[in-house]
Amino acid sequence: MTFPAYRKYSNNKNFFKIINETEFEEISFIGHRTIVLNHIAKIFPDKIFISDLLHDRKVTELSSKEEYESYLMCI
């Protein structure tokens, strides 16, 4: 796996920049607000969530660095 990896939910309300197996950044659109959160997985369920983001195509879709960064510039 090459990092960073970029994923998004199909509703385009959450975008993920997966930095490594235990860390990711998330852009969330909630109403008129945009939130950027940094996550570090310290417990097993969080590590499974990151694995699902990377490998389960039913959960997320592929995104790109350009798409992810275009939303960061709007903040």
Biotite code that builds the C-alpha atoms (Angstrom):
import biotite.structure as struc

atoms = struc.array([
    struc.Atom([0.000, 0.000, 0.000], chain_id="A", res_id=1, res_name="MET", atom_name="CA", element="C"),
    struc.Atom([1.268, 3.440, -0.934], chain_id="A", res_id=2, res_name="THR", atom_name="CA", element="C"),
    struc.Atom([0.606, 6.283, 1.488], chain_id="A", res_id=3, res_name="PHE", atom_name="CA", element="C"),
    struc.Atom([-0.977, 8.730, 1.636], chain_id="A", res_id=4, res_name="PRO", atom_name="CA", element="C"),
    struc.Atom([-4.130, 7.115, 0.267], chain_id="A", res_id=5, res_name="ALA", atom_name="CA", element="C"),
    struc.Atom([-7.299, 9.092, -0.427], chain_id="A", res_id=6, res_name="TYR", atom_name="CA", element="C"),
    struc.Atom([-10.861, 7.853, 0.050], chain_id="A", res_id=7, res_name="ARG", atom_name="CA", element="C"),
    struc.Atom([-14.338, 9.365, 0.314], chain_id="A", res_id=8, res_name="LYS", atom_name="CA", element="C"),
    struc.Atom([-17.869, 8.351, 1.167], chain_id="A", res_id=9, res_name="TYR", atom_name="CA", element="C"),
    struc.Atom([-20.189, 8.168, -1.825], chain_id="A", res_id=10, res_name="SER", atom_name="CA", element="C"),
    struc.Atom([-22.313, 11.051, -0.480], chain_id="A", res_id=11, res_name="ASN", atom_name="CA", element="C"),
    struc.Atom([-19.246, 13.368, -0.720], chain_id="A", res_id=12, res_name="ASN", atom_name="CA", element="C"),
    struc.Atom([-19.660, 14.522, 2.891], chain_id="A", res_id=13, res_name="LYS", atom_name="CA", element="C"),
    struc.Atom([-16.495, 12.880, 4.258], chain_id="A", res_id=14, res_name="ASN", atom_name="CA", element="C"),
    struc.Atom([-13.059, 12.779, 2.679], chain_id="A", res_id=15, res_name="PHE", atom_name="CA", element="C"),
    struc.Atom([-10.088, 10.887, 4.102], chain_id="A", res_id=16, res_name="PHE", atom_name="CA", element="C"),
    struc.Atom([-6.338, 11.226, 3.729], chain_id="A", res_id=17, res_name="LYS", atom_name="CA", element="C"),
    struc.Atom([-4.898, 8.014, 5.143], chain_id="A", res_id=18, res_name="ILE", atom_name="CA", element="C"),
    struc.Atom([-1.341, 8.776, 6.192], chain_id="A", res_id=19, res_name="ILE", atom_name="CA", element="C"),
    struc.Atom([-0.395, 5.284, 7.383], chain_id="A", res_id=20, res_name="ASN", atom_name="CA", element="C"),
    struc.Atom([-1.967, 2.225, 9.031], chain_id="A", res_id=21, res_name="GLU", atom_name="CA", element="C"),
    struc.Atom([-2.644, 4.117, 12.256], chain_id="A", res_id=22, res_name="THR", atom_name="CA", element="C"),
    struc.Atom([-3.245, 7.742, 11.261], chain_id="A", res_id=23, res_name="GLU", atom_name="CA", element="C"),
    struc.Atom([-5.636, 9.618, 9.000], chain_id="A", res_id=24, res_name="PHE", atom_name="CA", element="C"),
    struc.Atom([-7.066, 13.076, 8.428], chain_id="A", res_id=25, res_name="GLU", atom_name="CA", element="C"),
    struc.Atom([-10.757, 13.619, 7.734], chain_id="A", res_id=26, res_name="GLU", atom_name="CA", element="C"),
    struc.Atom([-12.697, 16.474, 6.169], chain_id="A", res_id=27, res_name="ILE", atom_name="CA", element="C"),
    struc.Atom([-16.380, 16.391, 7.198], chain_id="A", res_id=28, res_name="SER", atom_name="CA", element="C"),
    struc.Atom([-19.171, 18.570, 5.881], chain_id="A", res_id=29, res_name="PHE", atom_name="CA", element="C"),
    struc.Atom([-21.888, 19.013, 8.501], chain_id="A", res_id=30, res_name="ILE", atom_name="CA", element="C"),
    struc.Atom([-24.575, 21.453, 7.435], chain_id="A", res_id=31, res_name="GLY", atom_name="CA", element="C"),
    struc.Atom([-22.794, 24.672, 6.508], chain_id="A", res_id=32, res_name="HIS", atom_name="CA", element="C"),
    struc.Atom([-19.704, 23.780, 8.541], chain_id="A", res_id=33, res_name="ARG", atom_name="CA", element="C"),
    struc.Atom([-16.517, 22.091, 7.413], chain_id="A", res_id=34, res_name="THR", atom_name="CA", element="C"),
    struc.Atom([-14.477, 20.250, 10.020], chain_id="A", res_id=35, res_name="ILE", atom_name="CA", element="C"),
    struc.Atom([-10.962, 18.852, 9.646], chain_id="A", res_id=36, res_name="VAL", atom_name="CA", element="C"),
    struc.Atom([-9.942, 16.221, 12.191], chain_id="A", res_id=37, res_name="LEU", atom_name="CA", element="C"),
    struc.Atom([-6.716, 14.318, 12.706], chain_id="A", res_id=38, res_name="ASN", atom_name="CA", element="C"),
    struc.Atom([-7.167, 10.762, 13.973], chain_id="A", res_id=39, res_name="HIS", atom_name="CA", element="C"),
    struc.Atom([-4.558, 8.475, 15.501], chain_id="A", res_id=40, res_name="ILE", atom_name="CA", element="C"),
    struc.Atom([-5.717, 4.899, 15.986], chain_id="A", res_id=41, res_name="ALA", atom_name="CA", element="C"),
    struc.Atom([-4.692, 3.686, 19.421], chain_id="A", res_id=42, res_name="LYS", atom_name="CA", element="C"),
    struc.Atom([-7.301, 0.995, 19.944], chain_id="A", res_id=43, res_name="ILE", atom_name="CA", element="C"),
    struc.Atom([-8.132, -2.025, 17.807], chain_id="A", res_id=44, res_name="PHE", atom_name="CA", element="C"),
    struc.Atom([-11.556, -0.832, 16.512], chain_id="A", res_id=45, res_name="PRO", atom_name="CA", element="C"),
    struc.Atom([-9.946, 2.347, 15.170], chain_id="A", res_id=46, res_name="ASP", atom_name="CA", element="C"),
    struc.Atom([-7.278, 0.299, 13.375], chain_id="A", res_id=47, res_name="LYS", atom_name="CA", element="C"),
    struc.Atom([-10.026, -1.843, 11.820], chain_id="A", res_id=48, res_name="ILE", atom_name="CA", element="C"),
    struc.Atom([-11.790, 1.334, 10.654], chain_id="A", res_id=49, res_name="PHE", atom_name="CA", element="C"),
    struc.Atom([-8.643, 2.453, 8.831], chain_id="A", res_id=50, res_name="ILE", atom_name="CA", element="C"),
    struc.Atom([-8.291, -1.000, 7.284], chain_id="A", res_id=51, res_name="SER", atom_name="CA", element="C"),
    struc.Atom([-11.906, -0.805, 6.097], chain_id="A", res_id=52, res_name="ASP", atom_name="CA", element="C"),
    struc.Atom([-11.265, 2.617, 4.568], chain_id="A", res_id=53, res_name="LEU", atom_name="CA", element="C"),
    struc.Atom([-8.342, 1.172, 2.634], chain_id="A", res_id=54, res_name="LEU", atom_name="CA", element="C"),
    struc.Atom([-9.696, -2.196, 1.551], chain_id="A", res_id=55, res_name="HIS", atom_name="CA", element="C"),
    struc.Atom([-13.506, -2.358, 1.676], chain_id="A", res_id=56, res_name="ASP", atom_name="CA", element="C"),
    struc.Atom([-14.954, -0.873, -1.511], chain_id="A", res_id=57, res_name="ARG", atom_name="CA", element="C"),
    struc.Atom([-18.484, -1.093, -0.052], chain_id="A", res_id=58, res_name="LYS", atom_name="CA", element="C"),
    struc.Atom([-17.544, 1.506, 2.560], chain_id="A", res_id=59, res_name="VAL", atom_name="CA", element="C"),
    struc.Atom([-15.616, 4.083, 0.520], chain_id="A", res_id=60, res_name="THR", atom_name="CA", element="C"),
    struc.Atom([-14.723, 5.157, -2.979], chain_id="A", res_id=61, res_name="GLU", atom_name="CA", element="C"),
    struc.Atom([-11.344, 6.194, -4.324], chain_id="A", res_id=62, res_name="LEU", atom_name="CA", element="C"),
    struc.Atom([-10.495, 9.869, -4.180], chain_id="A", res_id=63, res_name="SER", atom_name="CA", element="C"),
    struc.Atom([-7.398, 11.825, -5.155], chain_id="A", res_id=64, res_name="SER", atom_name="CA", element="C"),
    struc.Atom([-4.930, 14.247, -3.622], chain_id="A", res_id=65, res_name="LYS", atom_name="CA", element="C"),
    struc.Atom([-6.253, 17.011, -5.871], chain_id="A", res_id=66, res_name="GLU", atom_name="CA", element="C"),
    struc.Atom([-9.869, 16.435, -4.829], chain_id="A", res_id=67, res_name="GLU", atom_name="CA", element="C"),
    struc.Atom([-8.949, 16.256, -1.137], chain_id="A", res_id=68, res_name="TYR", atom_name="CA", element="C"),
    struc.Atom([-6.813, 19.397, -1.236], chain_id="A", res_id=69, res_name="GLU", atom_name="CA", element="C"),
    struc.Atom([-9.458, 21.327, -3.198], chain_id="A", res_id=70, res_name="SER", atom_name="CA", element="C"),
    struc.Atom([-11.747, 21.035, -0.165], chain_id="A", res_id=71, res_name="TYR", atom_name="CA", element="C"),
    struc.Atom([-8.956, 22.086, 2.216], chain_id="A", res_id=72, res_name="LEU", atom_name="CA", element="C"),
    struc.Atom([-8.509, 25.304, 0.254], chain_id="A", res_id=73, res_name="MET", atom_name="CA", element="C"),
    struc.Atom([-12.183, 26.207, 0.818], chain_id="A", res_id=74, res_name="CYS", atom_name="CA", element="C"),
    struc.Atom([-11.754, 26.255, 4.596], chain_id="A", res_id=75, res_name="ILE", atom_name="CA", element="C"),
])
